[in-house]
Amino acid sequence: MSIIMTLKDNKAPGWDGIGDHGLLISKLRRFGCDALTVEWFSSFLSNRSMSVKCEDGALSEPLFTTSGIPQGSSLGPLLFAIFINDLHTALRHSKHMIYADDTAIFQHHFPSRIHELIADLNSDANAVAAWAAENKLHLNPTKTTVMILGSLAHVSSIDKADLPKITLNGTSIAYSSSIKCLGVTIRPTLLWTKYINSLRSKSHFALYSLRFYRHALNRQLRARLAVALVLPHLDYAAAVYNDISATSDLKLQRLQNAYFYFVFASIPAREHVTPYRLALGWLSVKRRRQYLLVLLALNILRSGEPGSLRHLFKLSSDRQVRHSLRRQAPLLSYKTPRTSSLHNSFFITASQTAVCSEEIKTTNSRPISRAITRVDRARAGVRERAPQLIFPATCPSPRVRPPRTGPKISIFLSHTQVLSCGTTRPPTHDE
């Protein structure tokens, strides 16, 4: 069981709330910047003015700024990251995650020690508030959220009314039923229904905005619009919600099918969309998630970062693994998962798919880069063959299906079995 707490600054974005340029300059010196660099940054931040342009084109009187970083500058996020880089020194019990101006502190332990976890988290939250006040930042308790995270059995067994409240600057913070972290809605039991519904709403809104211009666009342009509108939503954080239920996966597949109807504009109501998906060279939503998850795992093995995920992967060469003499041991070893949630986790799914390729022997950059290049080349090959599969307007849906021959599709990175649609067998109705 875990308790996670997200902390928000009063200003948005956070780098606009840097209240003392002198503190930032001193931290740049501690980072090892030489005198010339520090002088340049000091000149960049000081003696700046801002004005407001009125409707008639006139400018207001200039106002000199004494805090913050110029809006729209590429240095803003970098300087803010340097400014809050020592935030972890205020923590005594909790772990932390920082991305730009989003900060989260968390702890995890057995449910029997939940009161101790709350006390430690409360202590660290107020320590962060004191650090923020010392650095001329101001936390906003109304935007700060706390959530208890765990299995369904553990979360259901806890009565939140009997738990002590976490206070921040004298304000009590209620336990939330969800936390939005970098655009992903996380629920206490890691159910992704709310996030999937939000994803579908955003995608359908974009599709609804385009439907009035569908007949004014050719098929190629409609396909490009579909790639620009649907793939970013489906690909973002795909490795996080890999363990979604079959119902949620069906909702996402129907969302993808809606874009196929938009692209081809003449699919019969009772016609299966799989041939049209293959014509575009797209994977199903489930295969696409696995493809992205595999690439993420390969990048982690290649770079060794982030360390919090790299240590989960155990190389077979590092430990004794029992295997058949007729088959080579897989690259990664893992224990058989005991629960369905663990079976669908990122580590187990990645270990069971592409990273088990026989061709990848080490974790240095060259073989893994070749594996990634091979997958991308296979995907490009499918896209190159896509124009041959696009059906003419007079015959939008072929009735003849190829025979079901060949092995089932695999996600192993070998020469003949790659993660691409239609390369190892014809599609089935459940895809």
Contacts in CASP RR format, 6 or more apart in sequence:
PFRMAT RR
TARGET T0000
AUTHOR 0000-0000-0000
METHOD contacts of the structure
MODEL  1
MSIIMTLKDNKAPGWDGIGDHGLLISKLRRFGCDALTVEWFSSFLSNRSM
SVKCEDGALSEPLFTTSGIPQGSSLGPLLFAIFINDLHTALRHSKHMIYA
DDTAIFQHHFPSRIHELIADLNSDANAVAAWAAENKLHLNPTKTTVMILG
SLAHVSSIDKADLPKITLNGTSIAYSSSIKCLGVTIRPTLLWTKYINSLR
SKSHFALYSLRFYRHALNRQLRARLAVALVLPHLDYAAAVYNDISATSDL
KLQRLQNAYFYFVFASIPAREHVTPYRLALGWLSVKRRRQYLLVLLALNI
LRSGEPGSLRHLFKLSSDRQVRHSLRRQAPLLSYKTPRTSSLHNSFFITA
SQTAVCSEEIKTTNSRPISRAITRVDRARAGVRERAPQLIFPATCPSPRV
RPPRTGPKISIFLSHTQVLSCGTTRPPTHDE
1 108 0 8 1.000
1 109 0 8 1.000
1 110 0 8 1.000
1 111 0 8 1.000
1 114 0 8 1.000
1 117 0 8 1.000
1 148 0 8 1.000
1 149 0 8 1.000
1 150 0 8 1.000
1 151 0 8 1.000
1 154 0 8 1.000
1 155 0 8 1.000
2 106 0 8 1.000
2 107 0 8 1.000
2 108 0 8 1.000
2 148 0 8 1.000
2 149 0 8 1.000
2 150 0 8 1.000
3 106 0 8 1.000
3 107 0 8 1.000
3 108 0 8 1.000
3 114 0 8 1.000
3 117 0 8 1.000
3 118 0 8 1.000
3 121 0 8 1.000
3 146 0 8 1.000
3 147 0 8 1.000
3 148 0 8 1.000
3 149 0 8 1.000
4 104 0 8 1.000
4 105 0 8 1.000
4 106 0 8 1.000
4 146 0 8 1.000
4 147 0 8 1.000
4 149 0 8 1.000
4 179 0 8 1.000
4 186 0 8 1.000
5 104 0 8 1.000
5 105 0 8 1.000
5 106 0 8 1.000
5 121 0 8 1.000
5 125 0 8 1.000
5 144 0 8 1.000
5 145 0 8 1.000
5 146 0 8 1.000
5 147 0 8 1.000
5 166 0 8 1.000
5 173 0 8 1.000
6 102 0 8 1.000
6 103 0 8 1.000
6 104 0 8 1.000
6 144 0 8 1.000
6 145 0 8 1.000
6 179 0 8 1.000
6 181 0 8 1.000
7 103 0 8 1.000
7 104 0 8 1.000
7 105 0 8 1.000
7 125 0 8 1.000
7 128 0 8 1.000
7 139 0 8 1.000
7 144 0 8 1.000
8 102 0 8 1.000
8 139 0 8 1.000
8 140 0 8 1.000
8 143 0 8 1.000
8 144 0 8 1.000
9 17 0 8 1.000
9 101 0 8 1.000
9 132 0 8 1.000
9 137 0 8 1.000
9 138 0 8 1.000
9 139 0 8 1.000
9 140 0 8 1.000
10 17 0 8 1.000
10 138 0 8 1.000
10 139 0 8 1.000
10 140 0 8 1.000
11 17 0 8 1.000
11 138 0 8 1.000
12 101 0 8 1.000
13 80 0 8 1.000
13 100 0 8 1.000
13 101 0 8 1.000
14 80 0 8 1.000
14 101 0 8 1.000
15 68 0 8 1.000
15 69 0 8 1.000
15 76 0 8 1.000
15 77 0 8 1.000
15 79 0 8 1.000
15 80 0 8 1.000
15 83 0 8 1.000
15 101 0 8 1.000
16 68 0 8 1.000
16 69 0 8 1.000
16 71 0 8 1.000
17 67 0 8 1.000
17 68 0 8 1.000
17 137 0 8 1.000
18 24 0 8 1.000
18 67 0 8 1.000
18 68 0 8 1.000
18 69 0 8 1.000
18 79 0 8 1.000
18 80 0 8 1.000
18 83 0 8 1.000
18 136 0 8 1.000
18 137 0 8 1.000
19 66 0 8 1.000
19 67 0 8 1.000
19 68 0 8 1.000
19 136 0 8 1.000
19 137 0 8 1.000
20 67 0 8 1.000
20 135 0 8 1.000
20 136 0 8 1.000
21 42 0 8 1.000
21 45 0 8 1.000
21 46 0 8 1.000
21 66 0 8 1.000
21 67 0 8 1.000
21 68 0 8 1.000
23 83 0 8 1.000
23 135 0 8 1.000
23 136 0 8 1.000
24 41 0 8 1.000
24 45 0 8 1.000
24 79 0 8 1.000
24 82 0 8 1.000
24 83 0 8 1.000
25 38 0 8 1.000
25 41 0 8 1.000
25 42 0 8 1.000
25 45 0 8 1.000
27 82 0 8 1.000
27 83 0 8 1.000
27 85 0 8 1.000
27 86 0 8 1.000
28 37 0 8 1.000
28 38 0 8 1.000
28 41 0 8 1.000
28 82 0 8 1.000
29 38 0 8 1.000
31 82 0 8 1.000
33 41 0 8 1.000
41 79 0 8 1.000
44 70 0 8 1.000
44 75 0 8 1.000
45 68 0 8 1.000
45 69 0 8 1.000
47 64 0 8 1.000
48 64 0 8 1.000
48 65 0 8 1.000
48 70 0 8 1.000
49 62 0 8 1.000
49 63 0 8 1.000
49 64 0 8 1.000
49 65 0 8 1.000
50 62 0 8 1.000
50 63 0 8 1.000
50 65 0 8 1.000
51 59 0 8 1.000
51 60 0 8 1.000
51 61 0 8 1.000
51 62 0 8 1.000
51 63 0 8 1.000
52 59 0 8 1.000
52 60 0 8 1.000
53 59 0 8 1.000
53 60 0 8 1.000
54 60 0 8 1.000
67 136 0 8 1.000
69 75 0 8 1.000
69 76 0 8 1.000
69 79 0 8 1.000
69 80 0 8 1.000
70 76 0 8 1.000
77 100 0 8 1.000
80 100 0 8 1.000
80 101 0 8 1.000
81 98 0 8 1.000
81 100 0 8 1.000
83 135 0 8 1.000
84 98 0 8 1.000
84 103 0 8 1.000
84 135 0 8 1.000
84 137 0 8 1.000
87 96 0 8 1.000
87 98 0 8 1.000
87 103 0 8 1.000
87 128 0 8 1.000
87 131 0 8 1.000
88 96 0 8 1.000
89 131 0 8 1.000
90 124 0 8 1.000
90 127 0 8 1.000
90 128 0 8 1.000
90 130 0 8 1.000
90 131 0 8 1.000
91 105 0 8 1.000
91 124 0 8 1.000
91 127 0 8 1.000
91 128 0 8 1.000
92 120 0 8 1.000
92 123 0 8 1.000
92 124 0 8 1.000
92 127 0 8 1.000
93 107 0 8 1.000
93 120 0 8 1.000
93 121 0 8 1.000
93 123 0 8 1.000
93 124 0 8 1.000
94 105 0 8 1.000
94 106 0 8 1.000
94 107 0 8 1.000
94 120 0 8 1.000
94 121 0 8 1.000
94 124 0 8 1.000
95 105 0 8 1.000
95 106 0 8 1.000
95 107 0 8 1.000
96 103 0 8 1.000
96 104 0 8 1.000
96 105 0 8 1.000
96 106 0 8 1.000
97 103 0 8 1.000
97 104 0 8 1.000
97 105 0 8 1.000
97 106 0 8 1.000
98 104 0 8 1.000
99 182 0 8 1.000
102 181 0 8 1.000
102 182 0 8 1.000
103 128 0 8 1.000
104 181 0 8 1.000
105 121 0 8 1.000
105 124 0 8 1.000
105 125 0 8 1.000
105 128 0 8 1.000
106 121 0 8 1.000
107 117 0 8 1.000
107 120 0 8 1.000
107 121 0 8 1.000
108 117 0 8 1.000
108 149 0 8 1.000
109 116 0 8 1.000
109 117 0 8 1.000
111 154 0 8 1.000
111 157 0 8 1.000
111 158 0 8 1.000
114 148 0 8 1.000
114 158 0 8 1.000
114 163 0 8 1.000
115 163 0 8 1.000
115 164 0 8 1.000
118 163 0 8 1.000
118 164 0 8 1.000
118 166 0 8 1.000
119 164 0 8 1.000
121 146 0 8 1.000
121 166 0 8 1.000
122 164 0 8 1.000
122 166 0 8 1.000
122 167 0 8 1.000
125 144 0 8 1.000
125 166 0 8 1.000
125 168 0 8 1.000
126 167 0 8 1.000
126 168 0 8 1.000
126 169 0 8 1.000
128 139 0 8 1.000
129 139 0 8 1.000
129 168 0 8 1.000
129 169 0 8 1.000
132 138 0 8 1.000
132 139 0 8 1.000
139 168 0 8 1.000
139 169 0 8 1.000
141 168 0 8 1.000
141 169 0 8 1.000
141 170 0 8 1.000
141 171 0 8 1.000
141 173 0 8 1.000
142 171 0 8 1.000
144 168 0 8 1.000
144 173 0 8 1.000
145 173 0 8 1.000
145 176 0 8 1.000
145 179 0 8 1.000
146 166 0 8 1.000
146 173 0 8 1.000
146 174 0 8 1.000
146 175 0 8 1.000
146 176 0 8 1.000
147 175 0 8 1.000
147 176 0 8 1.000
147 177 0 8 1.000
147 178 0 8 1.000
147 179 0 8 1.000
147 186 0 8 1.000
147 188 0 8 1.000
148 155 0 8 1.000
148 158 0 8 1.000
148 160 0 8 1.000
148 175 0 8 1.000
148 188 0 8 1.000
149 155 0 8 1.000
149 186 0 8 1.000
149 188 0 8 1.000
149 190 0 8 1.000
150 188 0 8 1.000
150 189 0 8 1.000
150 190 0 8 1.000
151 189 0 8 1.000
151 341 0 8 1.000
152 189 0 8 1.000
155 188 0 8 1.000
155 189 0 8 1.000
160 175 0 8 1.000
163 175 0 8 1.000
165 172 0 8 1.000
165 173 0 8 1.000
165 174 0 8 1.000
166 172 0 8 1.000
166 173 0 8 1.000
167 173 0 8 1.000
177 187 0 8 1.000
177 188 0 8 1.000
178 185 0 8 1.000
178 186 0 8 1.000
178 187 0 8 1.000
178 188 0 8 1.000
178 194 0 8 1.000
179 185 0 8 1.000
179 186 0 8 1.000
180 186 0 8 1.000
182 237 0 8 1.000
183 237 0 8 1.000
184 195 0 8 1.000
184 236 0 8 1.000
184 237 0 8 1.000
184 240 0 8 1.000
184 241 0 8 1.000
185 192 0 8 1.000
185 194 0 8 1.000
185 195 0 8 1.000
185 198 0 8 1.000
186 195 0 8 1.000
187 193 0 8 1.000
187 194 0 8 1.000
190 243 0 8 1.000
190 341 0 8 1.000
191 245 0 8 1.000
192 241 0 8 1.000
192 243 0 8 1.000
192 244 0 8 1.000
192 248 0 8 1.000
193 245 0 8 1.000
193 248 0 8 1.000
195 241 0 8 1.000
196 241 0 8 1.000
196 244 0 8 1.000
196 248 0 8 1.000
196 251 0 8 1.000
196 252 0 8 1.000
197 251 0 8 1.000
199 233 0 8 1.000
199 234 0 8 1.000
199 252 0 8 1.000
199 255 0 8 1.000
200 251 0 8 1.000
200 252 0 8 1.000
200 255 0 8 1.000
202 233 0 8 1.000
203 229 0 8 1.000
203 230 0 8 1.000
203 233 0 8 1.000
203 234 0 8 1.000
203 255 0 8 1.000
203 258 0 8 1.000
204 255 0 8 1.000
204 258 0 8 1.000
206 229 0 8 1.000
207 229 0 8 1.000
207 258 0 8 1.000
207 259 0 8 1.000
207 262 0 8 1.000
210 225 0 8 1.000
210 229 0 8 1.000
210 262 0 8 1.000
211 262 0 8 1.000
214 222 0 8 1.000
214 262 0 8 1.000
214 265 0 8 1.000
215 265 0 8 1.000
217 225 0 8 1.000
219 263 0 8 1.000
219 264 0 8 1.000
219 265 0 8 1.000
219 390 0 8 1.000
222 262 0 8 1.000
222 263 0 8 1.000
222 265 0 8 1.000
223 263 0 8 1.000
223 280 0 8 1.000
226 259 0 8 1.000
226 260 0 8 1.000
226 262 0 8 1.000
226 263 0 8 1.000
226 280 0 8 1.000
229 259 0 8 1.000
230 255 0 8 1.000
230 256 0 8 1.000
230 259 0 8 1.000
234 252 0 8 1.000
234 255 0 8 1.000
234 256 0 8 1.000
234 285 0 8 1.000
234 288 0 8 1.000
235 288 0 8 1.000
235 292 0 8 1.000
238 288 0 8 1.000
238 289 0 8 1.000
238 292 0 8 1.000
238 293 0 8 1.000
239 289 0 8 1.000
239 292 0 8 1.000
239 293 0 8 1.000
239 296 0 8 1.000
239 346 0 8 1.000
240 346 0 8 1.000
241 248 0 8 1.000
242 289 0 8 1.000
242 290 0 8 1.000
242 293 0 8 1.000
242 344 0 8 1.000
242 345 0 8 1.000
242 346 0 8 1.000
242 349 0 8 1.000
243 340 0 8 1.000
243 341 0 8 1.000
243 344 0 8 1.000
243 345 0 8 1.000
244 252 0 8 1.000
249 285 0 8 1.000
249 286 0 8 1.000
252 285 0 8 1.000
253 284 0 8 1.000
253 285 0 8 1.000
253 286 0 8 1.000
255 285 0 8 1.000
256 277 0 8 1.000
256 282 0 8 1.000
256 284 0 8 1.000
256 285 0 8 1.000
257 273 0 8 1.000
260 267 0 8 1.000
260 273 0 8 1.000
260 276 0 8 1.000
260 277 0 8 1.000
260 280 0 8 1.000
261 267 0 8 1.000
261 273 0 8 1.000
263 276 0 8 1.000
263 280 0 8 1.000
264 276 0 8 1.000
264 391 0 8 1.000
264 396 0 8 1.000
266 393 0 8 1.000
266 396 0 8 1.000
267 273 0 8 1.000
267 276 0 8 1.000
267 396 0 8 1.000
267 397 0 8 1.000
268 396 0 8 1.000
268 397 0 8 1.000
271 397 0 8 1.000
272 429 0 8 1.000
274 427 0 8 1.000
274 428 0 8 1.000
274 429 0 8 1.000
274 431 0 8 1.000
275 389 0 8 1.000
275 391 0 8 1.000
275 397 0 8 1.000
275 398 0 8 1.000
275 401 0 8 1.000
275 427 0 8 1.000
276 391 0 8 1.000
276 397 0 8 1.000
277 284 0 8 1.000
277 421 0 8 1.000
277 427 0 8 1.000
278 389 0 8 1.000
278 421 0 8 1.000
278 422 0 8 1.000
278 427 0 8 1.000
279 386 0 8 1.000
279 389 0 8 1.000
279 390 0 8 1.000
279 391 0 8 1.000
280 386 0 8 1.000
281 382 0 8 1.000
281 383 0 8 1.000
281 386 0 8 1.000
281 389 0 8 1.000
281 420 0 8 1.000
281 421 0 8 1.000
282 288 0 8 1.000
282 421 0 8 1.000
283 291 0 8 1.000
283 419 0 8 1.000
283 420 0 8 1.000
283 421 0 8 1.000
284 421 0 8 1.000
284 431 0 8 1.000
286 431 0 8 1.000
287 409 0 8 1.000
287 411 0 8 1.000
287 419 0 8 1.000
287 421 0 8 1.000
287 431 0 8 1.000
290 349 0 8 1.000
290 353 0 8 1.000
290 411 0 8 1.000
290 419 0 8 1.000
291 375 0 8 1.000
291 411 0 8 1.000
291 419 0 8 1.000
293 346 0 8 1.000
293 349 0 8 1.000
293 350 0 8 1.000
293 353 0 8 1.000
294 350 0 8 1.000
294 353 0 8 1.000
294 354 0 8 1.000
294 355 0 8 1.000
294 375 0 8 1.000
294 411 0 8 1.000
294 413 0 8 1.000
294 419 0 8 1.000
295 372 0 8 1.000
295 375 0 8 1.000
296 346 0 8 1.000
296 350 0 8 1.000
297 313 0 8 1.000
297 346 0 8 1.000
297 350 0 8 1.000
297 351 0 8 1.000
297 354 0 8 1.000
297 355 0 8 1.000
298 354 0 8 1.000
298 355 0 8 1.000
298 368 0 8 1.000
298 371 0 8 1.000
298 372 0 8 1.000
299 368 0 8 1.000
299 372 0 8 1.000
300 306 0 8 1.000
300 309 0 8 1.000
300 310 0 8 1.000
300 313 0 8 1.000
301 310 0 8 1.000
301 313 0 8 1.000
301 355 0 8 1.000
301 363 0 8 1.000
301 368 0 8 1.000
302 363 0 8 1.000
302 364 0 8 1.000
302 365 0 8 1.000
302 368 0 8 1.000
302 369 0 8 1.000
304 310 0 8 1.000
304 363 0 8 1.000
309 346 0 8 1.000
309 347 0 8 1.000
312 347 0 8 1.000
313 332 0 8 1.000
313 347 0 8 1.000
313 350 0 8 1.000
313 351 0 8 1.000
313 355 0 8 1.000
314 332 0 8 1.000
314 333 0 8 1.000
314 334 0 8 1.000
315 331 0 8 1.000
315 332 0 8 1.000
315 333 0 8 1.000
315 363 0 8 1.000
316 329 0 8 1.000
316 330 0 8 1.000
316 331 0 8 1.000
316 332 0 8 1.000
316 333 0 8 1.000
319 333 0 8 1.000
321 329 0 8 1.000
321 330 0 8 1.000
321 333 0 8 1.000
323 329 0 8 1.000
323 330 0 8 1.000
328 358 0 8 1.000
330 351 0 8 1.000
330 356 0 8 1.000
331 355 0 8 1.000
331 356 0 8 1.000
331 357 0 8 1.000
331 360 0 8 1.000
331 361 0 8 1.000
332 350 0 8 1.000
332 351 0 8 1.000
332 355 0 8 1.000
332 356 0 8 1.000
333 351 0 8 1.000
334 347 0 8 1.000
334 348 0 8 1.000
334 351 0 8 1.000
337 343 0 8 1.000
337 345 0 8 1.000
337 348 0 8 1.000
342 348 0 8 1.000
353 411 0 8 1.000
353 412 0 8 1.000
354 371 0 8 1.000
354 375 0 8 1.000
354 411 0 8 1.000
354 412 0 8 1.000
354 413 0 8 1.000
354 419 0 8 1.000
355 413 0 8 1.000
356 412 0 8 1.000
357 371 0 8 1.000
357 412 0 8 1.000
357 413 0 8 1.000
357 414 0 8 1.000
358 414 0 8 1.000
359 367 0 8 1.000
359 370 0 8 1.000
359 371 0 8 1.000
359 413 0 8 1.000
359 414 0 8 1.000
359 415 0 8 1.000
360 367 0 8 1.000
360 368 0 8 1.000
360 371 0 8 1.000
360 413 0 8 1.000
361 367 0 8 1.000
371 413 0 8 1.000
374 413 0 8 1.000
374 415 0 8 1.000
374 418 0 8 1.000
375 413 0 8 1.000
375 418 0 8 1.000
375 419 0 8 1.000
375 420 0 8 1.000
378 418 0 8 1.000
378 419 0 8 1.000
378 420 0 8 1.000
378 423 0 8 1.000
379 420 0 8 1.000
381 420 0 8 1.000
382 420 0 8 1.000
382 421 0 8 1.000
382 422 0 8 1.000
382 423 0 8 1.000
391 397 0 8 1.000
391 398 0 8 1.000
401 426 0 8 1.000
402 426 0 8 1.000
403 426 0 8 1.000
404 425 0 8 1.000
404 426 0 8 1.000
404 428 0 8 1.000
405 425 0 8 1.000
405 426 0 8 1.000
406 424 0 8 1.000
406 425 0 8 1.000
407 417 0 8 1.000
407 424 0 8 1.000
407 425 0 8 1.000
408 424 0 8 1.000
408 425 0 8 1.000
409 417 0 8 1.000
409 422 0 8 1.000
409 423 0 8 1.000
409 424 0 8 1.000
409 425 0 8 1.000
410 417 0 8 1.000
410 424 0 8 1.000
411 417 0 8 1.000
411 419 0 8 1.000
413 419 0 8 1.000
416 424 0 8 1.000
417 423 0 8 1.000
417 424 0 8 1.000
421 427 0 8 1.000
END
